[in-house]
């Protein structure tokens, strides 16, 4: 559930203990790398001189929700604040974020960029805030047979997630992978479907052999929240703030692509990243998280830290290779290609036979001395 409800709002007598100084309206703007905008929480404090409770809901169809709200709550709206900006080059400015201040003291913020709503309120009107949240929840985006994956991002406020939908790929395990993979796939699927489980899945092999396609297929078959850590953020696994994020979502799956720098043998590379991974997968921390980790990489398995290969921690390990010649030929024919397959091939080469090859030619300088052939002849 992506809804986060904050129920902290001090009473007037509490203000002597927790100061809530008056904030002038000139100070309600947030400044970040992308835009300058009104911060709804600072605005609330500036208007009402008290701290708010708030309800936060992600994955909302903001355009439809905002239009519905503006019509159905028109008589309850005291003030409206909005900004317009250009989303495309040479395009006219479009409505972006909306902030509504209502007569009963509620402040409702529609964030277009994050596709989220935020309702700020005092305890005295909590029932109205809850009712409004239920009404706006109907505009939550439907999956439409798509699986949501939570992309881990790092901004000025720390770690957060952005939900992205991925369509269920039409992938046949039997057609796209060698025969020895079927049993491994069933083992992985069974373990990842198990509640309150933990452990690591190691998927390795040369590029183009189907690792990413398989991961995309796998996570659409599992009814768990899935986090995706982009390759450029792999080192963030040692950050304690990331652990705090994961603690909010136990019993989930954590996908790390291009994980070479995390899983390398501690004797060859610094041990902080792999130690964090070990603690997440089978240490004391894993008992709190019950998180399962999928690591994909291109490096040889011999370079992986031995501790990741221990029984009880390792769910499965598999090396993806070129599809054997006979299976590659059958798959190519099923895809409608007429080319005769006479060798094992990667899935990338099989699926993209119509694409033009661009061979890389490397000019090598000669080594040694230039010899005057005429001088040699003499």
Secondary structure as UniProt FT lines:
FT   STRAND          4..6
FT   HELIX           12..16
FT   HELIX           25..27
FT   STRAND          29..31
FT   STRAND          36..38
FT   HELIX           40..48
FT   STRAND          53..57
FT   HELIX           62..72
FT   HELIX           74..76
FT   STRAND          77..85
FT   TURN            89..90
FT   STRAND          94..102
FT   TURN            103..104
FT   STRAND          107..111
FT   TURN            112..115
FT   STRAND          116..121
FT   HELIX           123..125
FT   HELIX           126..137
FT   TURN            138..139
FT   TURN            144..145
FT   STRAND          146..155
FT   TURN            156..157
FT   STRAND          158..167
FT   HELIX           173..176
FT   TURN            179..180
FT   HELIX           181..192
FT   TURN            195..196
FT   STRAND          199..205
FT   TURN            207..208
FT   HELIX           211..219
FT   STRAND          226..229
FT   HELIX           231..238
FT   HELIX           240..247
FT   STRAND          253..256
FT   HELIX           260..263
FT   TURN            266..268
FT   HELIX           272..282
FT   HELIX           284..289
FT   STRAND          292..297
FT   HELIX           301..303
FT   HELIX           306..309
FT   TURN            311..313
FT   STRAND          314..320
FT   HELIX           325..334
FT   TURN            335..336
FT   HELIX           347..351
FT   TURN            352..354
FT   HELIX           373..377
//
